[in-house]
Amino acid sequence: MFGAASFLVFAVVERLITRASLARLPADADDNAKENARARVRHGMLGFCGLVAFRNVIASALPGMGR
C-alpha cells in the first residue's frame, strides 16, 4: 500500500513540475524541445526517488536512523 501511495505522490509531483517546465518554453517550441524538457524532469524525479529509496533502506537497516 505504501508503495502505491508513494508512486501516486511522485507521479503527481512529476506532472506538476513537467507542466511548469513546458509552460516556460516558447510558444513555438518544437516537439524535440518539449520532449527534452519532459526527459529532464523525469531524470530529476528518478534521481530524487532513488535517493529517497536509498535513505529508507539505510534507515531501516541501521538502528537509530529511522527517527
Beta strands, then each sheet from edge to edge (+ up, - down):
end
